[in-house]
Amino acid sequence: MTRRISWTLLAVLVLAQICYPLTTGATRAGLTVATVVLGWLLSVGHALLSRGLRVAAALVAVATGGGFAIEAIGVATGVPFGSYDYSGELGPRLAGVPLIIPLAWTWMAWPAWLAAVRLTGGGATAADGSGSTAGGSGQTVGRWVGRIALATVGLAAWDLFLDPQMVAEGYWVWRDATPALPGLAGIPVSNYLGWLLFAVLIMSALRPLAGPAAEHTDRRDHPMFALYLWTYFSSILAHAVFLDLPASALWGAAGMSVTAVPLAVTVLRAQRGRHLRPEAHQPHRPGVDATR
């Protein structure tokens, strides 16, 4: 059930994103809003169906609630992202923030977290107090730090695609866009540093609030891995070919590769391993001579 619903929502999301470069104006803005809502439903729905109410509530609290709070502070004070204003094209606003913006944080926070868990072994962390020896405790702390770092980069690097695309559409504008990354004029470096800061806060708070259910991955999480990898590879293609944003294609490809490339390799190796062990999927039939 969990996988079926998640795969279905992912298919609808992919279709919406494929249509994005084929539209313009108000239609494109409406499609942007719809895509973000779909992404939020996909990630929160997956967290709820696969791990229960506590994990889903923790995700919404830290990513949606926290995302709105940091955006409201940013619009009002310019901290931590820099000074910027949203246009009216992204739907209703509260405290100057379009309501879909914190949904976008949530949409990508969950697959980024699961990708980091998968890449760091999906085992226990220091938060659960496991590890009876000093060496075991050290490994636990190291794994926890690595997981937070990988999840942080996995989420924050997405903005190397997102912000140039949204600024090009006029959905928000920066009052002072200097200094900027080479090729990404119109967006200050402080924006990306702000994303890194908030991503650290999200990922550091998610595990303690969500509990041990967020510490492991299994087959139910395949749609989330597919979502992360689709976002990575489709964003490179869209920016390089359809949106005429070659610089963000390069920056985003480099930034998200830290998480996306190892994840792709891990998933492909797991699939290959299953194909090389067909006997593991064959039911045992008593009384049948294996030599025949």
C-alpha positions as CSV (number, residue, x, y, z in Angstrom):
1,M,0.0,0.0,0.0
2,T,2.7,2.5,1.0
3,R,4.8,1.9,-2.1
4,R,1.8,1.9,-4.4
5,I,0.5,5.2,-3.2
6,S,4.0,6.7,-3.2
7,W,4.8,5.5,-6.7
8,T,1.5,6.9,-8.0
9,L,2.1,10.3,-6.4
10,L,5.6,10.3,-7.8
11,A,4.3,9.5,-11.3
12,V,1.9,12.5,-11.1
13,L,4.7,14.7,-9.8
14,V,7.0,13.7,-12.6
15,L,4.3,14.4,-15.2
16,A,3.7,17.9,-13.8
17,Q,7.5,18.6,-13.9
18,I,7.7,17.5,-17.5
19,C,4.9,19.9,-18.4
20,Y,6.6,22.8,-16.6
21,P,9.0,23.9,-19.4
22,L,6.2,23.5,-21.9
23,T,4.1,26.2,-20.2
24,T,4.5,30.0,-19.6
25,G,3.0,32.8,-17.5
26,A,0.1,32.1,-15.2
27,T,-0.1,28.5,-16.3
28,R,3.5,27.9,-15.3
29,A,3.0,29.6,-11.9
30,G,0.0,27.5,-11.2
31,L,1.9,24.4,-12.2
32,T,4.7,25.4,-9.9
33,V,2.2,25.6,-7.0
34,A,0.7,22.3,-7.9
35,T,4.0,20.6,-8.1
36,V,5.1,21.8,-4.7
37,V,1.8,20.7,-3.1
38,L,2.2,17.3,-4.8
39,G,5.8,17.0,-3.5
40,W,4.7,17.9,0.0
41,L,1.9,15.3,-0.1
42,L,4.3,12.7,-1.4
43,S,7.0,13.1,1.3
44,V,4.6,13.6,4.2
45,G,2.3,10.9,3.0
46,H,5.3,8.5,2.7
47,A,6.6,9.3,6.2
48,L,3.1,8.8,7.6
49,L,2.3,5.5,5.8
50,S,5.8,4.0,6.2
51,R,6.7,5.1,9.7
52,G,3.6,6.4,11.5
53,L,2.2,9.7,12.9
54,R,5.2,10.6,15.0
55,V,7.6,10.7,12.1
56,A,5.2,12.5,9.8
57,A,4.5,15.1,12.6
58,A,8.2,15.6,13.2
59,L,8.8,16.2,9.5
60,V,6.0,18.7,9.3
61,A,7.1,20.4,12.5
62,V,10.8,20.9,11.6
63,A,10.5,21.3,7.8
64,T,7.1,22.9,7.2
65,G,6.8,24.8,10.5
66,G,10.5,25.6,10.7
67,G,10.6,26.5,7.1
68,F,7.8,29.1,7.5
69,A,9.4,30.6,10.5
70,I,12.8,31.0,8.9
71,E,11.3,32.5,5.8
72,A,9.2,34.9,7.7
73,I,12.3,36.0,9.6
74,G,14.2,36.3,6.4
75,V,11.6,38.4,4.7
76,A,11.3,40.7,7.7
77,T,15.0,41.1,8.6
78,G,17.1,39.8,5.7
79,V,18.6,37.2,8.1
80,P,19.9,34.6,7.3
81,F,19.4,34.6,3.5
82,G,19.7,38.2,2.6
83,S,17.1,40.8,1.7
84,Y,14.5,39.6,-0.8
85,D,10.8,40.0,-1.6
86,Y,8.3,37.5,-3.0
87,S,6.0,38.4,-5.9
88,G,2.3,37.6,-5.8
89,E,2.5,34.8,-8.3
90,L,2.9,31.9,-5.9
91,G,-0.4,32.1,-4.2
92,P,-1.6,33.3,-0.8
93,R,1.0,34.8,1.5
94,L,1.3,35.0,5.3
95,A,3.8,37.4,6.9
96,G,5.0,38.1,3.3
97,V,5.8,34.4,2.7
98,P,3.9,32.3,0.0
99,L,2.4,29.4,1.9
100,I,3.9,26.9,-0.6
101,I,7.5,27.9,0.3
102,P,7.7,25.9,3.5
103,L,6.0,23.0,1.7
104,A,9.0,22.9,-0.7
105,W,11.4,22.6,2.2
106,T,9.4,19.5,3.4
107,W,9.2,18.0,-0.1
108,M,13.0,17.6,-0.4
109,A,14.0,17.3,3.3
110,W,12.5,13.8,3.6
111,P,14.1,12.1,0.6
112,A,17.4,13.9,1.5
113,W,17.3,12.5,5.0
114,L,16.5,9.0,3.8
115,A,19.2,9.1,1.2
116,A,21.7,10.0,4.0
117,V,20.4,7.2,6.2
118,R,20.8,4.7,3.4
119,L,24.4,5.9,2.6
120,T,25.5,5.8,6.2
121,G,24.3,2.3,6.9
122,G,20.8,2.9,8.3
123,G,22.0,1.8,11.7
124,A,21.7,3.2,15.2
125,T,23.0,6.7,16.0
126,A,24.3,8.3,19.1
127,A,20.8,9.7,19.8
128,D,19.6,6.2,20.9
129,G,22.4,5.6,23.3
130,S,23.6,2.4,21.6
131,G,27.2,1.2,21.6
132,S,28.4,-0.4,24.7
133,T,32.1,0.1,24.0
134,A,34.2,3.3,23.5
135,G,34.9,2.2,19.9
136,G,31.2,1.5,19.3
137,S,30.3,4.9,20.7
138,G,32.8,6.6,18.6
139,Q,31.5,4.9,15.5
140,T,28.0,5.9,16.4
141,V,28.9,9.6,16.9
142,G,30.9,9.6,13.6
143,R,27.9,8.0,11.8
144,W,25.5,10.6,13.2
145,V,27.7,13.5,12.2
146,G,28.2,12.1,8.7
147,R,24.5,11.5,8.3
148,I,23.6,15.0,9.4
149,A,26.3,16.5,7.0
150,L,25.2,14.3,4.1
151,A,21.5,15.1,4.6
152,T,22.3,18.8,5.0
153,V,24.2,19.0,1.7
154,G,21.6,16.8,0.0
155,L,18.9,19.3,0.9
156,A,20.8,22.7,0.7
157,A,22.4,21.9,-2.7
158,W,19.0,21.6,-4.3
159,D,18.8,25.4,-4.0
160,L,21.6,25.7,-6.6
161,F,18.9,24.6,-9.0
162,L,15.8,26.0,-7.4
163,D,16.7,29.6,-6.7
164,P,18.1,30.5,-10.2
165,Q,15.0,28.9,-11.7
166,M,12.6,30.8,-9.5
167,V,14.4,34.1,-9.8
168,A,14.4,33.8,-13.6
169,E,10.6,33.4,-13.4
170,G,10.3,36.5,-11.2
171,Y,8.8,34.6,-8.3
172,W,11.1,36.5,-5.9
173,V,13.8,39.1,-6.2
174,W,16.9,40.0,-4.2
175,R,17.5,43.6,-3.1
176,D,21.2,43.2,-3.0
177,A,22.5,40.2,-5.0
178,T,26.3,40.6,-4.3
179,P,28.5,38.8,-4.0
180,A,27.1,36.1,-6.2
181,L,28.4,32.7,-7.4
182,P,30.0,32.9,-11.0
183,G,27.2,32.6,-13.5
184,L,24.4,33.0,-11.0
185,A,24.0,36.7,-11.0
186,G,20.9,38.0,-9.1
187,I,21.3,35.7,-6.1
188,P,23.7,36.4,-3.2
189,V,26.0,33.8,-1.7
190,S,24.3,34.6,1.6
191,N,21.2,32.8,0.3
192,Y,23.1,29.5,-0.1
193,L,24.8,29.9,3.3
194,G,21.4,30.5,4.8
195,W,20.1,27.3,3.2
196,L,23.0,25.4,4.7
197,L,22.4,26.8,8.1
198,F,18.7,25.9,8.1
199,A,19.3,22.5,6.6
200,V,21.6,21.7,9.5
201,L,18.9,22.7,11.9
202,I,16.2,20.6,10.1
203,M,18.4,17.5,10.0
204,S,19.7,17.8,13.5
205,A,16.1,18.1,14.9
206,L,14.4,15.5,12.8
207,R,15.9,12.4,14.3
208,P,15.3,13.3,18.0
209,L,11.7,14.3,17.3
210,A,11.0,11.4,14.9
211,G,12.5,8.7,17.0
212,P,14.3,5.4,15.9
213,A,11.8,4.8,13.1
214,A,13.7,7.4,11.1
215,E,17.0,5.6,11.5
216,H,16.5,2.7,9.0
217,T,15.5,2.3,5.3
218,D,13.9,-0.6,3.5
219,R,12.1,-1.3,0.2
220,R,9.3,1.0,1.2
221,D,11.7,3.9,0.7
222,H,12.5,3.2,-3.0
223,P,10.0,5.9,-4.2
224,M,11.9,8.5,-2.1
225,F,15.2,7.4,-3.6
226,A,13.7,7.7,-7.0
227,L,12.3,11.1,-6.2
228,Y,15.7,12.4,-5.1
229,L,17.5,10.9,-8.1
230,W,14.8,12.2,-10.5
231,T,15.1,15.7,-9.1
232,Y,18.9,15.6,-9.6
233,F,19.1,14.3,-13.1
234,S,15.9,16.0,-14.5
235,S,17.1,19.3,-13.0
236,I,20.4,19.1,-14.8
237,L,18.6,18.3,-18.1
238,A,15.9,21.0,-17.6
239,H,18.4,23.8,-16.7
240,A,20.9,22.9,-19.4
241,V,18.4,22.3,-22.3
242,F,15.0,23.7,-21.7
243,L,15.3,26.6,-19.3
244,D,18.5,28.2,-20.7
245,L,20.2,28.2,-17.3
246,P,23.5,26.4,-18.0
247,A,25.4,27.9,-15.0
248,S,22.8,26.6,-12.5
249,A,22.9,23.2,-14.3
250,L,26.6,23.0,-13.6
251,W,26.4,24.3,-10.0
252,G,23.5,22.1,-9.1
253,A,25.0,19.1,-10.7
254,A,28.2,19.6,-8.7
255,G,26.4,20.3,-5.4
256,M,23.8,17.6,-5.3
257,S,26.2,15.0,-6.7
258,V,27.6,14.7,-3.2
259,T,24.5,12.8,-2.2
260,A,22.9,11.8,-5.5
261,V,25.8,10.0,-7.1
262,P,26.6,7.7,-4.2
263,L,22.9,7.1,-3.8
264,A,22.6,6.1,-7.5
265,V,25.6,3.8,-7.2
266,T,24.2,2.2,-4.0
267,V,20.8,1.6,-5.5
268,L,22.2,0.2,-8.7
269,R,24.5,-2.2,-6.8
270,A,21.6,-3.4,-4.7
271,Q,19.5,-4.0,-7.8
272,R,22.4,-5.9,-9.5
273,G,22.9,-8.0,-6.4
274,R,19.3,-9.1,-6.4
275,H,19.5,-10.0,-10.0
276,L,22.6,-12.1,-9.4
277,R,20.9,-14.0,-6.7
278,P,17.7,-15.3,-8.3
279,E,17.7,-18.3,-6.0
280,A,16.9,-16.0,-3.1
281,H,13.6,-15.2,-4.7
282,Q,12.7,-18.8,-5.7
283,P,10.4,-20.6,-3.3
284,H,11.7,-23.8,-1.9
285,R,9.6,-26.8,-3.1
286,P,10.1,-29.9,-0.9
287,G,10.6,-33.2,-2.6
288,V,12.0,-31.6,-5.9
289,D,15.4,-32.9,-6.9
290,A,17.6,-29.9,-7.2
291,T,19.8,-31.7,-9.8
292,R,17.0,-32.0,-12.4
